[in-house]
Each structure stands twice: as C-alpha cells, then as structure tokens.
Amino acid sequence: MKGFITNPEIGMLLKFQVNPTQMEWEKTVSYDIQEVGGWPAPVVTWVSGGQKRIRFELFFDRSKSGKASGLWKVDLPGVGVQGAIAILETFLYPQEGIFSFRNALTGEQKFVAPPDVYLILGARWARCKLLSAPIKETMFDGMLTPIRLFANLEFIVLEEGPLSMVDNVKRKVFAGIGSTMGNL
C-alpha cells in the first residue's frame, strides 16, 4: 500500500510505501477547571477543541534494494533521495512566486504561508500543515548523494472544510460500528 503527501494546487506529490512501524494520532481539548471553596469537586467546563496532530517516520531508499520495490519509476544519477527531501521542504517554506516581477517593481512584499498538505493514508485523508520534518540521511553513493533517509514527520490537522466534514461522518459511523460490534 502506498501513501501520499500532496498538494495539487502547487503540483507537489510525494508517494511513499506505508511503512511506518507506528503512527501517533493525538487530539487535545481544553477545559477550564475551577476549584470552588466548600465543594467536594472542581467545576469542569469545556472551553474548546484543541489540536489534532499526526506523527510518523518514513523511510526512503534509492539503493539497489530500494529500487527493487518498484516505488521509484525513474532513476536519475546524482539525485538519490534529494527529490523527496525537496518536496518535504516545499511544505515547510512559504509558497514560491511570492516575490514576482510586479512585486519587485512596486516594492510590495507579500508573505504567503507554506502550502497545505493533503495526507492520504489508505482510507484516511487529512488536510494538514507540515510542522516539522527532521531528516536523517543514512547512506550515500560514491558522489556523496544521499540514497537512503529517515524522516520523522509531524503534521497539524486543519479541522475545517470538506475533508473535516467527511472525517466527522466517518468517525460517527466507525464509532457506531465499534459500539455495536462490542455489544453483540
């Protein structure tokens, strides 16, 4: 099974084997906890939903054994895994083209946030921002081109819009199935 990190609007697609040994999904919420004198317990009030984060490690291998996986269709000498690194970095930097010729003439500077990431993991889809992508290069060819790397990716899920609505429905359906299955 393959996973994808993509944004069609900017033409970026990073395909990877769904090979993480573990994935972390974290959702937090905020509560206001008030200690009330003379009461046997605090008053707990829900304040807001918090962040939803996804973390996992990916492994990219352009060595001879990695090429045998069939994931890499084209082999360009001197590139190795630098294409994967460049795509990941694209999701960490402001969007390209923000300092156009017109902006140079007018002196106008427009800062545009790094692009959204569409994370596709089988039946799970999420619109996110890539928060961090520390990369560890672990093998090099004779020209010191990195050909193997590990990347620990951390995303924050943008919980609004159409994908979020689909996720809400899917969560309710799966919760209902899980509740029913456990009670049969």
Helices and strands as residue ranges (DSSP letters): E 2-7, E 12-17, E 23-34, E 43-61, H 64-67, H 82-90, H 101-106, E 117-121, E 124-132, E 135-140, E 146-157, H 162-182
